[in-house]
Amino acid sequence: MKRRSPVSVHKSACGILLALSCTAAFADPVTLTEDAQGFTLSNGTITARIAKRNGDLSSMKYKGTEVLTNQSGRAGGYWSHDASPAPGGPPNVSAVTIDPKTTNGDRGEVSVKAISGGKKLGHPAGGAADGDFPADIEIRYSLGKDDSGIYTYCIFTHLPEYPAGSIGEARYCAKLAATFDWLSVDAQRNKYYPEEPKGEDKYVYTAVQSKNLAYGWSSTKDHLGMWIVNPTIEYLSGGPTKPEFMCHRDTTAVAAPCLLNYWRSSHYGGAAVGVAEGEKWTKVIGPFMLYVNSGGDHDVLWKDALAKADTEKKAWPYDWVSGVDYSHKDQRSTVTGSFKIQDPLAPLNLHSTIPTLHYTVGLAAPTYPIAGGPNGGQRMITWQTDAKHYEFCNTVDGNPDGAAFTIPNVRPGTYTLYAFADGILGEYSKADVTIPEGGKPVDLGTLEWKPVRHGKQLWDIGLANRTATEFAGADHYFAMDIGLQYPKLFPDDVSYTIGKSVAAEDWFFQHIPHNVDPNAQIVPFSGIRGQPGKPTPYAIHFDMPAAPTGRATLRLAICGTGARSIDV
C-alpha cells in the first residue's frame, strides 16, 4: 500500500492553511520479471519491456499508457548497433546486472550482449548487409524506484584478436506513439507537429548537442512528454560545437514521431571511430535517460525536462553503473587553471565591445591520423571530428585579459587541453595533460595564451565565436529555403561599410550563389535545385588615415562542408 504524502497544518491570524507537500510522494519498489523472450522492469510509474533477441526496448508504459509505437518500420526504442548475434556467430547473452531483490527494490538493471568473435555487428542506416563493426556490443537498461523514465547505455568492446574496422552511423532511436504531436528542440523549433510538412526533411531539427541536453515530444491531447535527457556530452562526438539533428517524423506511411541520440555520424563534417587489428578498445555510450512526464502543456513539460537535465548533470557520473569501463566520481578528477591572454595587438576597444567573454575549455584525445584523406592520404582527426574517445569540457566567463576555468569529472588518461573564446582569434592547445588514477585534483596553473596575429588589426566583421549568430539570417539557419531568401534580402549583394554597417542587418551569414532562377525549388535532403546562380560579391568599404605600405593579411573564418572557392 502506498503511503500518503504528509499534510502540514499552519495556524494564522486569519484561519488555518493546509499545505500539501508533493515532494514526499513514495514510489513503488522496482520489480523484475523474466521469460524466454525478454525482461520486464517496473516501478509502478514506468513499465519497460526489453527483448532478449536484440536488446530493443519493445514497450514502455507510463502509468499504464504506452509511449512507444510498434507500427512504424523498426518499432520501439533501439540502438543502431543492437545486440543481435551475427549470422554464424555465437549466441547473445542476456543477464540481470542489478537484481532489485538485492537493492531492496531501489534499482533493477538488465543486459543483452552480443559476442562478435571477429564478425561484424550492428546494422545502422546505410550500413552493409553483413554488419558494421567487429566488436562485442552490450546494451543495458536501468530503472530506479523514483525514476520517471528508464536509462539505457551501450558498451562497445573491440578485442585485439578482432579485425580492424570503423563504425558507421551510430545512434539511439525511439519511435513514439501517435499521441505525441508537439516537438520541442529549442526555442525556435518548438511547435505543433502532427504530421510531416511536405517538402521538409529531418535536418531542419538540427541543434548543437552541448546546448540542448533535453529535447523531445509532448502530447497536446494526453499532456504527456517523452524526452531524451543527456547528463553529459562526454560520450558524444565532436565536443561542445557539434551539431546533430534531434527529432523528426519517420518517413513511413505511419510517420511516427522519432527521438534520436546520435553519438557518431557523418553529419556536418562527421566524426570517426576506427580501430586497428591488435587494438583493444572500449567505450561506454551513456547512460542517458528516456524521460516521461505529464500534467501540463507542452511548455510546462519541456521546462520540466530541461530541469531534469540539470538534475541529471549534477548526478553524473552515476554511482550505480558497474562491471564496465566506467569511472565513478571518486575515480575522476577536477581540472583547474587560468588563462592569461597576451595579445598586445588586440583592438583597443575590445574590453568595451565585449567586456564578458565566454571561454570554452576542454580535454580531448590528441590529434591523430586515419586513412581516408585526399588522394589516398591520411586524414587528421581533431577534437571536432573524434567519436572514438571521451571529451570533457566546460564554458566559463572571463574577459579579454583571461579567465579561470574548471573542468569536472575527467576520467584518468592523457589529453590535450583545448580552448577558444569569444573575440579571441585562433585556438589554444596544450599537449600531454595527464590525469592520474584516484581522482586527485589537477591544477594546471596560469597558462599564457598568445593569439596569432599578423600585425595591427584594422577592422573586423562579426565575432570570433565559432558561430554565425551575429549575422543576418542566422536566426533561421535551419530553414530549408534560407538560401533563396538571400536575393530578396540583398538584391544588390552585400555592401558593408566598416563603422557604419551592422552585421546583424548588413552581412548575410551564408556566402552562396545569388539565385536568379524564379523556379528554383527546395528538394528534401538535397537542398536548392534550379539553374546555377550568379557570383556573390561581398564588398567591404573602410577608410584609413593614409595609404598603407607592406603586406596585409585577410583572415577568414569559414564554417561549412560545401566551400568551393573564394577570390579576394
C-alpha positions in Angstrom: 0.0 0.0 0.0 1.3 3.5 -0.9 1.9 5.9 1.9 0.2 9.2 1.6 2.1 12.5 1.2 2.1 14.4 4.5 -0.1 17.3 5.0 1.1 20.1 7.3 -1.3 22.4 9.1 -0.3 26.0 10.0 -2.4 28.4 12.1 -2.5 32.0 11.2 -4.4 35.1 12.3 -7.0 34.6 9.6 -7.6 30.9 9.9 -5.9 27.6 9.0 -3.6 27.0 6.0 -3.3 23.5 4.5 -0.1 22.8 2.7 0.3 19.7 0.6 3.9 18.5 0.2 4.3 16.9 -3.3 8.0 16.2 -2.9 7.4 13.5 -0.3 5.5 11.1 -2.6 6.5 7.5 -2.3 7.1 5.3 -5.3 6.7 1.5 -5.6 9.9 -0.6 -5.4 11.4 -1.8 -8.7 10.3 -5.3 -9.8 11.9 -7.5 -12.4 10.3 -10.4 -14.2 11.8 -12.6 -16.9 10.7 -15.0 -19.5 12.2 -16.7 -22.6 11.6 -13.6 -24.8 12.6 -10.8 -22.5 12.7 -8.8 -19.3 10.1 -6.5 -17.7 11.2 -3.8 -15.3 8.6 -1.8 -13.4 8.3 0.7 -10.6 4.6 1.5 -10.7 5.1 4.5 -12.9 7.3 3.1 -15.7 6.9 -0.4 -17.0 9.5 -1.4 -19.7 9.9 -4.5 -21.8 13.4 -5.4 -23.1 13.7 -8.0 -25.9 16.4 -10.7 -25.3 16.9 -11.3 -29.0 18.5 -7.9 -29.7 18.3 -5.6 -26.6 15.5 -3.4 -28.1 13.0 -1.6 -25.9 9.9 -3.1 -27.3 7.4 -1.4 -24.9 7.5 1.4 -22.4 4.4 2.3 -20.4 3.9 5.4 -18.3 1.2 4.8 -15.6 -0.3 2.2 -18.0 -0.1 4.3 -21.2 2.1 3.1 -24.0 4.5 5.8 -25.1 6.2 3.8 -27.9 4.8 2.5 -31.2 5.0 -0.9 -32.9 3.6 0.4 -36.2 6.5 2.2 -37.8 9.2 0.3 -39.5 11.6 -0.8 -36.8 9.5 -0.1 -33.7 10.1 0.8 -30.1 13.4 2.1 -28.8 16.7 0.7 -30.2 20.4 1.2 -30.7 21.5 1.2 -34.3 24.2 -1.2 -33.2 22.0 -3.7 -31.4 22.8 -6.9 -29.6 21.6 -9.3 -32.3 24.0 -12.1 -32.8 26.0 -12.3 -36.1 24.9 -15.0 -38.6 27.0 -18.0 -37.8 28.4 -16.3 -34.7 27.9 -17.2 -31.1 24.5 -16.5 -29.5 24.0 -13.4 -27.5 23.8 -13.5 -23.7 21.1 -11.9 -21.5 21.6 -11.3 -17.8 20.4 -9.4 -14.8 23.1 -6.9 -13.9 21.3 -5.4 -10.9 18.7 -7.5 -9.2 16.1 -5.4 -7.4 15.8 -8.1 -4.8 19.4 -7.3 -3.7 18.8 -3.5 -3.6 15.6 -3.5 -1.6 13.7 -2.5 -4.7 15.8 0.6 -5.2 17.1 -0.3 -8.7 17.0 -3.0 -11.3 19.1 -3.4 -14.5 19.2 -5.9 -17.3 21.8 -6.6 -20.1 21.8 -8.1 -23.5 25.2 -8.8 -25.0 26.3 -9.9 -28.5 29.7 -11.5 -28.9 31.4 -10.6 -32.1 34.0 -13.3 -32.3 35.6 -11.3 -35.1 32.3 -10.9 -37.0 30.7 -7.5 -37.7 27.7 -6.5 -35.6 25.1 -3.7 -36.0 23.1 -2.6 -39.0 23.0 1.3 -39.0 21.1 3.2 -41.7 23.1 2.9 -44.9 25.3 0.2 -43.4 26.5 -3.0 -45.1 24.2 -6.1 -45.1 26.8 -8.2 -43.4 27.2 -5.9 -40.4 29.1 -2.8 -39.5 31.7 -3.2 -36.8 33.7 -6.1 -35.3 33.2 -5.6 -31.6 31.2 -7.1 -28.7 28.1 -5.0 -28.0 26.3 -4.9 -24.7 23.1 -3.0 -24.2 21.7 -2.2 -20.7 18.5 -0.7 -19.3 18.3 0.5 -15.8 15.3 1.6 -13.7 15.3 3.2 -10.2 12.5 3.3 -7.7 11.9 7.0 -8.2 12.6 7.2 -11.9 10.0 8.6 -14.3 11.8 7.1 -17.2 14.5 4.5 -18.0 18.2 4.8 -18.5 20.0 3.0 -21.3 23.6 2.6 -22.3 25.7 0.7 -24.8 29.2 -0.7 -24.3 31.5 -1.4 -27.3 34.5 -3.7 -26.8 37.0 -4.4 -29.6 39.4 -7.2 -28.6 42.9 -7.4 -30.0 42.2 -10.6 -31.9 39.3 -8.9 -33.9 40.0 -7.4 -37.3 40.2 -3.7 -38.0 37.0 -1.8 -38.5 35.2 1.5 -38.3 31.7 2.5 -37.1 29.0 3.9 -39.4 26.0 5.9 -38.3 25.6 5.3 -34.6 22.6 6.4 -32.6 19.7 5.5 -30.3 16.2 6.0 -31.8 12.8 5.8 -30.1 9.7 5.6 -32.2 6.8 7.2 -30.2 3.1 6.7 -30.0 0.8 8.7 -32.2 -0.4 10.9 -29.4 2.8 12.9 -29.4 2.2 15.9 -31.7 4.3 18.7 -30.3 8.1 18.9 -31.0 10.5 20.8 -28.7 14.1 21.0 -29.8 14.9 24.6 -28.8 13.1 28.0 -28.6 13.0 28.2 -32.4 11.9 24.6 -33.1 9.1 24.3 -30.6 5.9 23.7 -32.5 2.7 21.7 -33.1 3.8 18.9 -35.4 1.1 16.4 -36.0 2.4 15.3 -39.5 5.5 15.9 -41.5 5.1 19.0 -43.7 5.5 18.4 -47.4 8.9 19.4 -48.7 10.6 19.3 -45.3 13.4 17.0 -44.1 14.7 16.0 -40.7 17.8 18.3 -40.9 15.5 21.2 -40.1 15.7 20.0 -36.5 19.5 20.3 -36.2 20.9 21.8 -33.0 24.2 21.9 -31.1 24.2 18.9 -28.8 26.0 20.5 -25.9 23.4 23.3 -25.7 20.4 21.0 -25.9 20.6 18.3 -23.3 16.9 17.7 -23.2 14.6 17.6 -26.2 11.7 15.6 -27.4 7.9 15.4 -27.9 4.7 16.1 -26.0 1.1 15.4 -26.5 -1.5 18.2 -26.6 -4.2 15.6 -26.1 -2.9 13.5 -23.2 -0.5 16.0 -21.7 2.4 13.6 -21.8 6.0 14.3 -22.6 8.8 12.0 -23.9 12.3 13.2 -23.9 15.9 12.2 -24.3 18.0 13.6 -21.4 21.8 13.6 -21.7 23.5 14.3 -18.4 26.8 15.0 -20.2 28.2 15.1 -23.8 31.5 13.3 -22.8 30.4 10.1 -24.7 29.1 12.0 -27.8 31.3 13.1 -30.7 32.8 16.4 -31.8 32.8 18.1 -28.4 31.0 21.3 -27.5 30.4 22.6 -31.0 29.0 19.5 -32.7 25.5 19.9 -34.3 23.2 17.0 -34.8 19.5 16.5 -35.7 17.4 15.6 -32.7 13.9 14.7 -33.7 11.8 14.2 -36.8 8.8 12.2 -38.1 9.5 8.8 -39.6 9.1 8.8 -43.4 7.0 5.7 -43.5 3.2 5.9 -44.0 2.7 5.9 -40.2 5.1 8.9 -39.8 5.8 8.1 -36.2 7.5 10.8 -34.0 11.2 10.0 -33.6 13.6 10.8 -30.9 17.3 10.5 -31.8 20.5 10.5 -29.8 23.5 10.4 -32.2 26.9 9.7 -30.8 28.6 9.2 -34.2 27.6 10.3 -37.6 28.7 11.7 -40.9 26.6 14.8 -40.5 28.1 18.3 -40.5 31.7 17.3 -41.0 31.2 14.0 -39.3 33.2 12.1 -36.7 35.3 9.0 -36.8 35.7 5.7 -34.9 38.3 3.4 -36.3 40.2 0.6 -34.6 43.1 -1.5 -35.8 43.7 -5.2 -35.7 45.5 -5.9 -32.4 44.0 -2.9 -30.7 41.9 -3.2 -27.6 39.3 -0.5 -27.4 36.1 0.0 -25.3 33.7 2.9 -24.9 30.6 3.3 -22.9 27.9 5.4 -24.6 25.6 6.7 -21.8 23.8 6.1 -19.6 21.3 8.7 -20.7 17.6 8.8 -19.9 14.3 8.3 -21.7 12.3 10.6 -19.5 8.5 10.7 -19.4 6.4 13.4 -17.6 2.8 14.5 -17.5 0.3 17.0 -16.2 0.9 20.2 -18.2 1.0 21.8 -21.6 4.0 21.5 -24.0 5.8 24.4 -22.5 5.5 23.2 -18.9 6.5 19.6 -19.9 9.6 20.9 -21.8 10.7 23.1 -19.0 10.4 20.2 -16.6 12.6 18.1 -19.0 15.2 20.9 -19.0 15.1 21.0 -15.2 15.5 17.2 -15.3 18.6 17.6 -17.4 20.1 19.9 -14.8 19.4 17.4 -12.1 21.0 14.6 -14.1 24.0 16.7 -14.9 24.6 17.2 -11.2 24.2 13.5 -10.5 26.8 12.5 -13.2 28.6 10.1 -13.0 26.1 7.7 -11.7 27.2 5.5 -8.8 25.0 2.6 -9.9 26.9 1.7 -13.0 29.3 -1.2 -12.5 31.0 -4.0 -14.3 32.1 -1.9 -17.3 34.8 0.6 -18.1 33.1 3.5 -16.3 34.9 5.8 -13.9 32.9 6.8 -10.8 33.1 10.1 -9.0 36.0 9.1 -6.7 38.0 8.0 -9.8 37.6 11.2 -11.7 39.5 14.5 -11.3 38.6 18.1 -11.3 40.9 20.1 -13.5 41.5 23.8 -12.8 43.6 26.5 -14.3 43.5 30.0 -15.7 44.4 31.7 -18.9 46.4 34.9 -19.2 45.8 36.5 -22.6 49.0 38.0 -24.2 47.5 40.0 -27.1 49.1 43.4 -27.4 47.8 43.8 -31.0 44.2 43.3 -30.0 41.8 46.2 -30.8 41.8 48.8 -28.1 38.0 48.8 -27.7 37.8 45.0 -27.1 37.1 45.5 -23.4 34.2 47.9 -24.1 32.9 45.9 -27.0 32.7 42.5 -25.3 33.6 43.0 -21.6 32.5 39.5 -20.8 33.9 36.7 -22.9 32.7 33.1 -22.9 35.6 30.7 -22.8 35.1 27.1 -23.8 37.8 24.8 -22.4 38.1 21.1 -23.0 40.2 18.0 -22.7 40.3 15.6 -25.6 42.4 13.0 -27.3 45.5 14.4 -29.1 45.0 14.9 -32.9 45.7 11.6 -34.7 45.8 10.3 -38.3 43.4 7.9 -40.0 43.1 6.7 -43.6 40.7 8.4 -45.9 42.4 11.7 -46.6 42.7 13.4 -50.0 44.4 11.4 -52.8 44.6 8.3 -50.7 46.5 10.0 -47.9 45.7 10.4 -44.2 43.0 12.5 -42.5 43.8 14.2 -39.3 41.2 13.7 -36.5 40.8 16.5 -34.1 38.5 17.1 -31.1 35.9 18.3 -33.6 35.8 15.1 -35.6 36.6 12.5 -32.9 34.0 9.9 -31.7 36.4 7.3 -30.6 37.4 8.8 -27.3 35.8 10.7 -24.4 35.9 14.5 -24.3 35.4 16.8 -21.3 34.5 20.4 -21.5 33.1 23.4 -19.7 32.2 27.0 -20.5 33.2 29.8 -18.2 33.0 33.6 -18.2 36.1 35.8 -18.4 37.3 39.0 -20.1 39.8 39.9 -22.8 42.6 39.5 -20.3 41.8 35.9 -19.3 39.7 33.6 -17.3 39.8 30.9 -14.6 38.4 27.6 -15.6 37.2 24.3 -14.1 36.6 21.0 -15.9 34.8 18.5 -13.6 34.6 14.7 -13.8 37.6 13.9 -16.0 38.5 10.3 -16.4 42.2 9.2 -16.0 44.2 9.5 -19.1 46.5 11.7 -21.2 44.8 14.5 -23.1 45.4 17.7 -25.0 43.8 20.8 -23.4 41.9 23.0 -26.0 40.3 26.3 -25.6 38.6 29.0 -27.6 36.8 32.2 -26.6 34.6 34.9 -28.0 36.6 37.6 -29.7 40.0 35.8 -29.3 41.4 34.7 -32.6 42.5 31.1 -33.0 42.6 28.2 -30.6 44.7 27.4 -27.6 46.2 24.0 -27.1 48.4 22.3 -24.5 49.6 18.7 -25.1 50.4 15.9 -22.6 48.0 16.8 -19.8 47.9 13.7 -17.6 45.0 13.0 -15.3 46.1 10.4 -12.7 44.2 7.5 -11.3 42.5 8.0 -8.0 40.5 11.2 -8.6 43.2 13.6 -7.5 42.6 17.2 -8.5 44.8 18.7 -11.2 45.8 22.3 -11.2 47.4 23.5 -14.5 48.3 26.9 -13.1 48.4 30.0 -15.2 48.6 29.4 -18.9 49.8 32.1 -21.3 47.7 32.3 -24.4 49.2 34.2 -27.3 46.6 34.6 -30.1 48.2 34.5 -33.6 48.1 37.9 -35.3 49.7 39.3 -38.4 50.1 42.9 -37.4 47.8 45.5 -36.1 44.1 44.7 -36.7 42.5 47.4 -38.8 38.9 46.1 -38.6 36.8 43.0 -38.2 33.2 41.9 -39.2 31.5 39.7 -36.8 32.9 38.0 -33.7 35.4 35.1 -33.4 33.0 32.8 -31.6 32.6 29.6 -33.6 29.0 30.6 -34.7 27.4 32.9 -37.1 24.7 34.1 -34.7 25.6 37.8 -35.1 24.9 37.9 -38.9 21.7 38.4 -40.8 19.6 35.3 -41.4 21.5 33.2 -38.8 18.4 33.1 -36.5 16.8 30.8 -39.2 19.9 28.9 -40.3 17.9 25.7 -40.2 15.2 26.9 -42.7 15.4 24.9 -45.9 14.7 27.9 -48.0 17.1 30.3 -46.3 19.4 30.3 -49.3 16.5 31.5 -51.5 15.9 34.4 -49.1 19.3 36.0 -49.8 18.3 37.6 -53.2 15.3 39.1 -51.6 17.2 40.5 -48.6 20.3 41.6 -50.6 19.2 42.2 -54.2 22.4 44.1 -54.8 24.5 41.8 -52.8 26.4 42.7 -49.7 28.0 46.2 -49.4 29.4 46.6 -45.9 31.0 49.8 -44.6 33.2 49.5 -41.6 32.0 51.8 -38.8 28.5 52.3 -40.3 27.1 48.9 -41.3 25.6 46.5 -38.7 26.5 42.8 -39.0 23.0 41.6 -37.9 21.4 43.6 -40.8 24.1 44.1 -43.5 26.1 40.9 -43.7 24.4 37.6 -44.6 25.5 34.6 -42.7 25.9 32.4 -45.8 28.1 33.0 -48.8 26.1 31.3 -51.5 25.4 31.8 -55.2 22.9 34.6 -55.9 19.8 32.7 -57.2 18.4 34.0 -60.5 16.0 31.1 -61.2 12.4 32.0 -60.4 11.6 28.3 -60.5 14.2 27.2 -58.0 12.8 24.7 -55.5 13.7 23.1 -52.3 14.2 19.4 -52.6 14.2 17.5 -49.2 17.6 16.0 -48.3 19.2 17.7 -51.4 18.8 21.5 -50.8 18.1 24.1 -53.5 17.7 22.8 -57.1 17.5 25.0 -60.1 19.7 26.9 -62.6 23.2 27.9 -61.3 23.2 31.2 -59.5 25.5 34.1 -60.3 28.6 35.0 -58.3 28.0 36.7 -55.0 30.5 39.6 -54.4 30.7 40.9 -50.8 32.1 44.5 -50.9 33.8 45.8 -47.8 34.5 49.6 -47.6 36.8 51.1 -45.0 38.8 54.3 -44.5 42.4 54.7 -43.4 44.2 57.9 -42.5 47.0 57.1 -45.0 47.7 54.6 -47.7 49.4 51.5 -46.1 52.7 50.0 -47.2 53.9 46.5 -46.8 51.8 43.4 -46.7 48.3 42.9 -45.2 46.7 39.7 -44.2 42.9 39.0 -44.6 41.7 36.3 -42.1 38.5 34.4 -42.9 36.7 32.0 -40.6 34.6 29.6 -42.7 32.1 27.1 -41.5 30.6 24.5 -43.8 31.2 21.5 -45.9 30.3 23.0 -49.3 33.1 25.5 -49.6 34.4 25.8 -53.2 36.5 28.9 -53.8 36.8 32.5 -52.6 38.5 35.1 -54.7 40.0 38.2 -53.0 
